[in-house]
């Protein structure tokens, strides 16, 4: 099933999360030709204001979301709702890998 949890992103610090995708028998799923998409929006509606599109990749049977330090420094929002969708080779959504709220933990130290 879908993983539901909140993620706190430290602003100005690179980071990421990964989620394994498994078959019904719990063996690692084969994700050849699959892609993923992740968006953060102001509310839990597809028509809500888009706050960020997160970088996604697939390595083996893991769906990975990453963000960079410079990218997060530009964010002026404090929280939003997000999900990570697995897409098949035709671009059809086939699985919600993760959903939850994204919260930004502001930092005060600047980059040198």
C-alpha positions as CSV (number, residue, x, y, z in Angstrom):
1,X,0.0,0.0,0.0
2,X,0.9,3.6,-0.1
3,X,3.2,5.1,2.6
4,X,1.6,8.0,4.3
5,X,3.9,10.2,6.4
6,X,5.1,13.8,6.7
7,X,8.6,14.9,5.6
8,X,10.5,17.8,7.0
9,X,13.0,19.4,4.6
10,X,15.7,21.5,6.1
11,X,15.9,24.6,3.9
12,X,19.4,25.1,2.4
13,X,20.4,21.4,3.0
14,X,20.4,18.8,0.3
15,X,18.5,15.6,1.0
16,X,16.0,13.1,-0.2
17,X,13.9,10.0,0.6
18,X,13.5,6.6,-1.1
19,X,10.7,4.1,-1.0
20,X,11.0,0.4,-2.2
21,X,8.3,-0.9,-4.5
22,X,7.5,-4.5,-4.1
23,X,5.3,-7.1,-5.8
24,X,2.4,-8.7,-3.9
25,X,4.7,-11.4,-2.7
26,X,7.0,-8.7,-1.2
27,X,9.8,-9.4,-3.8
28,X,11.4,-6.3,-5.4
29,X,9.3,-5.0,-8.3
30,X,10.8,-4.7,-11.8
31,X,10.6,-1.0,-12.7
32,X,12.2,-1.0,-16.1
33,X,10.7,1.8,-18.3
34,X,8.9,3.3,-15.3
35,X,9.3,6.9,-14.2
36,X,8.1,8.8,-11.2
37,X,6.7,12.3,-10.6
38,X,6.5,14.3,-7.3
39,X,4.8,17.6,-6.7
40,X,4.2,19.8,-3.7
41,X,0.9,21.8,-3.7
42,X,-0.7,24.3,-1.4
43,X,-3.6,22.0,-0.7
44,X,-4.6,18.4,-1.5
45,X,-6.1,19.3,-5.0
46,X,-4.4,18.9,-8.4
47,X,-5.6,22.4,-9.3
48,X,-4.1,23.9,-6.1
49,X,-1.0,26.2,-6.4
50,X,2.1,24.3,-7.4
51,X,4.8,25.0,-4.8
52,X,7.6,22.7,-6.1
53,X,8.3,19.8,-8.4
54,X,10.7,17.5,-6.7
55,X,13.5,15.6,-8.6
56,X,12.7,11.9,-9.0
57,X,14.6,8.8,-10.1
58,X,14.3,5.1,-10.0
59,X,17.2,2.9,-9.0
60,X,16.4,-0.9,-9.0
61,X,13.1,-1.2,-7.3
62,X,13.4,2.0,-5.3
63,X,11.7,5.3,-6.1
64,X,13.9,8.2,-5.0
65,X,13.0,11.9,-4.4
66,X,15.8,14.4,-4.0
67,X,16.2,18.1,-3.4
68,X,19.2,20.4,-3.5
69,X,20.4,23.1,-1.1
70,X,20.1,26.0,-3.6
71,X,16.7,24.8,-4.7
72,X,15.3,24.8,-1.2
73,X,16.7,28.2,-0.4
74,X,14.5,29.7,-3.0
75,X,11.3,28.2,-1.5
76,X,9.3,30.9,0.3
77,X,6.5,28.5,1.4
78,X,6.4,26.8,4.8
79,X,4.4,23.7,4.1
80,X,2.4,21.9,1.5
81,X,0.9,18.6,0.4
82,X,2.7,16.1,-1.8
83,X,2.7,12.7,-3.3
84,X,5.0,10.6,-5.4
85,X,3.4,8.8,-8.3
86,X,4.9,5.8,-10.2
87,X,4.2,6.1,-14.0
88,X,4.3,3.2,-16.4
89,X,6.0,3.4,-19.9
90,X,3.0,5.1,-21.4
91,X,2.9,7.8,-18.7
92,X,-0.1,6.4,-16.9
93,X,-0.1,6.6,-13.1
94,X,-0.1,3.1,-11.6
95,X,0.8,3.6,-8.0
96,X,0.9,6.3,-5.3
97,X,4.3,5.5,-3.7
98,X,4.1,8.1,-0.9
99,X,1.8,10.9,0.2
100,X,1.8,13.4,3.0
101,X,2.7,16.9,4.1
102,X,6.0,18.5,3.4
103,X,7.2,21.0,6.0
104,X,10.1,23.4,5.6
105,X,12.5,23.9,8.5
106,X,14.0,27.3,7.8
107,X,17.8,27.6,8.5
108,X,19.6,30.8,9.4
109,X,23.2,30.0,8.3
110,X,24.0,31.2,4.8
111,X,26.2,29.5,2.3
112,X,29.8,30.8,2.3
